[in-house]
Amino acid sequence: MTLAQRTDLARALGEPLEITHVNGTAANVHVSFESASPEKGETEADFILTGTQPALKELVLQFNEVAVVLPIGMLQQLLPFAPAKRLLQAKNKRILLEDGKVQFEHDGWEAVIKVEIIAEKLK
């Protein structure tokens, strides 16, 4: 979480705000997973969980609010277990730089309250 994201989240949720960072890849919300230290870059967190973590559906119960970066299918799996019955996601703007590279800029937070996936076979 960047400083801009943390500042904006504190504005939205109020202070005091404690951030616990978990960095890992879980196969799904029902299995334990390994959490490692964050990769290089800006990470604003009060606590960092490393090592073996319980299943995401159990881990989220330790917190009042949960901000996530997850694929849509995992969001759908995790949402019923979220304490506030919502999951928070940061929004970003893409800014095209003169050299053709893209820079991401924080653009607020959104609460995911429902995920509905409807698929049909292509003919």
Secondary structure, 3 states (H helix, E strand, C coil): CCHHHHHHHHHHHCCCCCCEEECECCCCCCCCEEECCCCCCCCCCCEEECEEECCHHHHHHHCCCCECCCCHHHHHHHHHHCCCCCEEEEEEEEEECCCCCEEEEEEEEEEECCCCCCCCCCC
